[in-house]
Amino acid sequence: MPAAAPPRSPLLAPAHVRQFVEEGYCVVEGIFAPAEVDAIEAFFEDFRSHGAAVFDDGRRYEEMDPAKAQLRAMHPHRHSERVKAWGLHPPLLGVLADLLGRAPLLAQTMYYFKPPGAKGQGMHQDNFYLLAAPATCIAAWTAIDAAEVENGCLYVVPGSHRHDIHCPSGGADAWMSYGDSHITPFPRDARPVPVPVPRGATMFFGGQLIHGSGPNRCRDRSRRTFIGHYIDEASDQVAEFYHPVLDARGETIGRLRMPTGGGPCGDGWLGATH
Ligand SMILES: O=C(O)CCC(=O)C(=O)O
């Protein structure tokens, strides 16, 4: 992580970099133009209505959560050039490069529909799953609906990006029990704060930051989000689920290893996905 070096992206103010370095996250506006946000929304609404047919390779697309009524699409960039282009959107990669201090590589995309009544996601750290090393990973989380407490925005523990990975230890989530959390019980000194994100803005957070989301308590408002997870070009490994990893041109990075000896929490968690 850079020591608050002056950002090169015109979208990133020094205050964003400071917040990212000190608290582990920041919210940046204007990475996707309003028409691009509309296009992302329209693509995934089409998917909701018509299913896998909207992807370039149609029926080969596998939904992760069919039983949960398409709560999310997993790795859609592997099946659509349009989604890949959104995941590799140059202004997005520019901000990621500033925050990482190195070129980002795309490891994962997701689209969350999070309709009214959907549960949230338990508290976790992304690099527990990605196992990127020696550098960690980073998320770019773009709100398609304004995300607020009522519709289930993210909660984060500011400063927890400096923590090591918390290994699962069993027991109930002492903060809020929804979704699956690998952080059980919740660390005593952790104080989660909600992070509202306006439509079209992008929240960035580091791979060690403890985060999760609340349920969508709205009757008629979704909390849709387009998410990319990236590793830094200095990484030499990432978990199997995230291969193939792509560079800015969409080319596969062939040199990355898949960890085989287990992460900091041992072999039993290898292959866990969030
Ligand atoms: O959007 C959410 O509710 C959870 C997303 C998340 O945990 C992530 O992108 O790492």
The ligand as an SDF file (V2000), in Angstrom:
LIG
                    3D

 10  9  0  0  0  0  0  0  0  0999 V2000
  -22.0450   -6.5220   -1.1190 O   0  0  0  0  0  0  0  0  0  0  0  0
  -22.1100   -7.2550   -0.1590 C   0  0  0  0  0  0  0  0  0  0  0  0
  -23.1170   -7.3700    0.5440 O   0  0  0  0  0  0  0  0  0  0  0  0
  -20.9020   -8.0760    0.2190 C   0  0  0  0  0  0  0  0  0  0  0  0
  -19.7910   -7.8810   -0.7570 C   0  0  0  0  0  0  0  0  0  0  0  0
  -18.4830   -8.3400   -0.2490 C   0  0  0  0  0  0  0  0  0  0  0  0
  -18.3470   -8.8300    0.8280 O   0  0  0  0  0  0  0  0  0  0  0  0
  -17.2940   -8.1860   -1.0940 C   0  0  0  0  0  0  0  0  0  0  0  0
  -17.3890   -7.6690   -2.2010 O   0  0  0  0  0  0  0  0  0  0  0  0
  -16.2110   -8.5950   -0.6480 O   0  0  0  0  0  0  0  0  0  0  0  0
  1  2  2  0
  2  3  1  0
  2  4  1  0
  4  5  1  0
  5  6  1  0
  6  7  2  0
  6  8  1  0
  8  9  2  0
  8 10  1  0
M  END
$$$$
